[in-house]
Amino acid sequence: MAKKTDEQIDARVARMHRDYLHNVVTETKKQPTTIAKLLNISPSTLTRIYKPKDGQISKMSAGTLARLEEFSGLAAPSFEPEPQKQPADFREDATRYEADTSDTTMASMIQAIIGNKKNIDPWVIRSRSLECAGFMPGDVVLVDLSTTPRAGEPACAQVYNWRGGTAETVMRILEPPYLVAATFDPALRKPLLVDDDRVIVKGLILPHRLRPRPN
């Protein structure tokens, strides 16, 4: 039964990836082979997804999805078959900031800092992973997706669970080739190897630290 379930999940993920690639082709008006050349990847990486052979189940790696997302501007699909059964130790370092209508000052501050820049996203720190760097749980921080962090700088990254189809956002210090926490919490100290497949750095955490107004 478990094997059948895994096959069903694989087929569903493959279908999501195929639909996503079709959307990228439509949005960019470029064929898969052209896109592959622009991204410096093998054409077969995309053509086997775009037009799979009968009975073939093909998926894209997290790295390929990230490249397509950056190239097209279309959000890559994520698949969580049973989100309510996330492992107990699964926790993200940050979640996307959602504007609070009762705190218009915060939204105005964020907008003033971002201005017309399109590649800066606000996030809310949820863990102690960067407490020694001055970023505390509850802080709203800005991530510049157009800037690659240098050694010693705070970085926003994604850790992909490819089999489960999930992605965890982590906020760590980049110490190539690793991401490390700046924390007193021993549970967060295990370094993460940046391999551009399972672990992908998304951008630089800017120095701004904003605090929502107390309720």
C-alpha positions as CSV (number, residue, x, y, z in Angstrom):
1,M,0.0,0.0,0.0
2,A,2.8,2.4,0.8
3,K,4.4,1.9,-2.6
4,K,1.2,2.6,-4.3
5,T,0.8,5.8,-2.3
6,D,4.3,6.9,-3.2
7,E,3.6,6.3,-6.9
8,Q,0.4,8.4,-6.7
9,I,2.3,11.2,-5.0
10,D,5.0,11.1,-7.7
11,A,2.5,11.2,-10.4
12,R,0.7,14.2,-8.9
13,V,3.9,16.1,-8.4
14,A,5.0,15.3,-12.0
15,R,1.6,16.6,-13.2
16,M,2.0,19.8,-11.2
17,H,5.5,20.4,-12.7
18,R,4.3,19.8,-16.2
19,D,1.5,22.3,-15.7
20,Y,3.9,24.8,-14.3
21,L,6.3,24.4,-17.2
22,H,3.4,24.9,-19.6
23,N,2.5,28.1,-17.8
24,V,6.2,29.3,-18.0
25,V,6.2,28.7,-21.7
26,T,2.9,30.6,-22.2
27,E,4.1,33.5,-20.0
28,T,7.5,33.9,-21.5
29,K,6.5,32.9,-25.1
30,K,9.6,30.8,-25.3
31,Q,9.9,27.0,-26.0
32,P,11.4,24.6,-23.4
33,T,14.6,24.2,-25.5
34,T,15.1,27.9,-25.6
35,I,14.5,28.3,-21.9
36,A,16.9,25.5,-21.1
37,K,19.7,27.3,-23.1
38,L,19.0,30.6,-21.3
39,L,19.2,28.8,-18.0
40,N,22.3,26.8,-19.0
41,I,20.7,23.5,-18.3
42,S,20.3,20.4,-20.6
43,P,17.2,20.8,-22.9
44,S,16.1,17.3,-22.0
45,T,15.6,18.5,-18.4
46,L,12.6,20.5,-19.6
47,T,11.5,18.6,-22.7
48,R,10.9,15.4,-20.8
49,I,8.6,17.3,-18.5
50,Y,6.9,19.3,-21.2
51,K,6.0,16.3,-23.3
52,P,6.5,13.1,-21.3
53,K,6.5,9.7,-22.9
54,D,3.6,7.4,-22.2
55,G,3.7,6.1,-18.7
56,Q,6.8,8.3,-17.8
57,I,6.8,10.1,-14.5
58,S,9.3,12.9,-14.6
59,K,9.8,15.7,-12.0
60,M,12.1,18.7,-11.8
61,S,14.7,19.2,-9.1
62,A,14.3,22.0,-6.6
63,G,17.2,23.8,-8.3
64,T,15.5,23.7,-11.7
65,L,12.2,25.0,-10.2
66,A,14.0,27.8,-8.5
67,R,15.7,28.8,-11.8
68,L,12.4,28.8,-13.7
69,E,10.7,30.8,-10.9
70,E,13.4,33.5,-11.2
71,F,13.4,33.4,-15.0
72,S,9.6,33.7,-15.4
73,G,8.4,35.5,-12.3
74,L,5.8,32.7,-11.8
75,A,5.8,31.1,-8.3
76,A,6.9,27.5,-8.5
77,P,4.4,24.9,-7.2
78,S,4.7,23.4,-3.8
79,F,3.0,20.2,-2.8
80,E,2.0,19.3,0.8
81,P,0.1,16.0,0.7
82,E,-0.6,16.0,4.4
83,P,0.3,19.4,5.9
84,Q,-1.5,18.6,9.1
85,K,0.9,15.7,9.7
86,Q,4.1,17.8,9.6
87,P,6.8,16.3,11.8
88,A,6.9,17.7,15.2
89,D,10.4,19.1,14.7
90,F,9.5,20.8,11.4
91,R,9.5,24.6,12.0
92,E,10.3,27.5,9.8
93,D,12.6,30.3,10.8
94,A,10.3,32.8,9.2
95,T,6.9,33.3,7.5
96,R,5.8,35.8,5.0
97,Y,4.6,39.1,6.4
98,E,0.9,39.7,6.1
99,A,-0.2,43.3,6.5
100,D,-2.3,43.9,9.6
101,T,-5.1,46.3,9.0
102,S,-4.9,47.4,12.7
103,D,-1.3,48.4,12.3
104,T,-1.1,50.6,9.2
105,T,2.1,52.2,10.5
106,M,4.1,48.9,10.0
107,A,2.8,48.6,6.4
108,S,3.7,52.2,5.7
109,M,7.2,51.8,7.1
110,I,7.8,48.7,5.0
111,Q,6.6,50.4,1.9
112,A,8.8,53.5,2.6
113,I,11.8,51.3,2.8
114,I,11.0,49.1,-0.2
115,G,9.9,52.0,-2.4
116,N,9.8,50.9,-6.1
117,K,12.1,47.9,-5.7
118,K,10.3,44.8,-6.8
119,N,12.7,42.1,-5.4
120,I,12.4,42.8,-1.7
121,D,10.0,40.8,0.4
122,P,9.0,41.3,4.1
123,W,9.2,38.3,6.4
124,V,8.5,37.7,10.1
125,I,11.2,36.0,12.2
126,R,9.7,33.0,14.0
127,S,12.7,31.3,15.6
128,R,15.9,32.1,17.5
129,S,18.1,31.2,14.6
130,L,19.6,34.7,14.3
131,E,19.2,36.0,17.8
132,C,23.0,36.5,18.2
133,A,22.9,38.6,15.1
134,G,20.2,40.8,16.5
135,F,17.2,39.4,14.8
136,M,14.6,38.2,17.3
137,P,11.3,36.3,17.0
138,G,8.6,38.8,16.0
139,D,10.9,41.1,14.0
140,V,9.8,42.0,10.5
141,V,12.8,41.8,8.2
142,L,13.3,42.5,4.5
143,V,14.9,40.0,2.1
144,D,16.5,41.3,-1.0
145,L,16.1,38.5,-3.6
146,S,18.3,40.3,-6.1
147,T,21.4,40.3,-3.9
148,T,23.5,37.2,-3.1
149,P,24.8,37.3,0.5
150,R,28.5,37.3,1.1
151,A,30.3,35.2,3.7
152,G,29.3,36.2,7.2
153,E,26.0,37.9,6.1
154,P,22.5,36.8,7.0
155,A,20.7,34.9,4.3
156,C,17.2,33.7,3.6
157,A,17.2,30.2,2.1
158,Q,14.8,27.4,1.3
159,V,15.3,23.8,2.4
160,Y,13.4,21.4,0.2
161,N,12.0,18.0,1.1
162,W,11.7,16.8,-2.4
163,R,10.1,13.5,-1.6
164,G,7.4,15.1,0.5
165,G,7.1,18.2,-1.8
166,T,7.6,20.7,1.0
167,A,9.9,23.6,1.5
168,E,11.1,25.2,4.8
169,T,12.3,28.8,5.0
170,V,15.4,29.2,7.1
171,M,17.2,32.4,8.1
172,R,20.9,31.7,8.8
173,I,24.4,33.2,8.4
174,L,26.2,32.2,5.2
175,E,29.5,30.6,5.9
176,P,30.3,29.0,2.5
177,P,29.6,26.2,1.8
178,Y,27.3,26.2,4.8
179,L,24.4,28.1,6.5
180,V,24.8,28.3,10.2
181,A,22.6,29.7,13.0
182,A,23.7,32.5,15.3
183,T,21.9,31.3,18.4
184,F,22.1,29.9,21.9
185,D,19.5,27.3,20.9
186,P,21.4,24.0,20.4
187,A,18.6,22.5,18.4
188,L,19.3,25.0,15.6
189,R,23.1,24.7,15.4
190,K,23.4,22.0,12.9
191,P,24.9,23.5,9.7
192,L,23.1,23.2,6.4
193,L,25.2,22.5,3.2
194,V,24.2,24.8,0.4
195,D,24.0,22.4,-2.6
196,D,21.7,24.5,-4.8
197,D,19.3,21.5,-4.9
198,R,18.1,20.6,-1.4
199,V,19.3,23.9,0.1
200,I,19.1,27.1,-2.0
201,V,20.0,30.6,-0.9
202,K,17.2,33.0,-2.0
203,G,18.5,36.4,-0.9
204,L,20.2,38.7,1.6
205,I,18.5,39.7,4.8
206,L,18.7,43.5,5.0
207,P,19.7,45.2,8.3
208,H,16.3,46.6,9.0
209,R,14.5,45.2,12.1
210,L,10.9,46.3,12.5
211,R,8.6,45.5,15.4
212,P,4.8,45.3,15.0
213,R,2.9,47.6,17.3
214,P,1.8,45.8,20.5
215,N,-1.9,44.9,20.6
